[in-house]
Amino acid sequence: MSVGQRRALALLFVLLAAAAGLAAPSVVRAATAPDPAPAVAPPEPFGAACRTSVNGSHVTAYCYNPYPDADRVRLHTDCANWWDLDADAAPVEVGPGQTVRLTDRCWKDVRAVWVTHQKAP
């Protein structure tokens, strides 16, 4: 065997060893990968759909509950002036298929209005 042939054979062994070294970690990673997490059921739909409107200093919210669980909604009104009291209404239960109307007002201007939801016991 000539020197050139020996060099070519040595180079072939080095390349095969390198290829085997690159392939081995991927096999090990695939073999030791954790099992996929069990499928989690999606959460049950909940919460009334609410529309709010501001007309001058008056606030109105309509909430409709299309779901089988009751929802307790609260209207929150943030008044614009520092001397005008903000209001948090008492919770109102909205049963399945029901619509409720919530109202509030500020003395002068309204800064923000929002509705919060809570599962009814």
Number of C-alpha atoms within 10 A of each C-alpha: 5 7 8 9 10 11 11 12 12 12 12 12 12 12 12 12 12 12 11 11 11 11 11 12 11 11 10 10 10 10 9 9 8 8 6 6 6 6 6 6 6 6 6 8 10 16 21 28 13 20 13 16 12 17 10 12 15 16 20 16 19 16 20 19 21 18 17 13 18 21 25 18 24 19 24 20 23 18 21 17 14 7 9 14 14 19 15 14 15 12 16 17 19 22 19 15 13 14 16 16 14 20 16 18 20 20 14 13 17 21 13 13 18 14 20 14 18 16 12 14 7
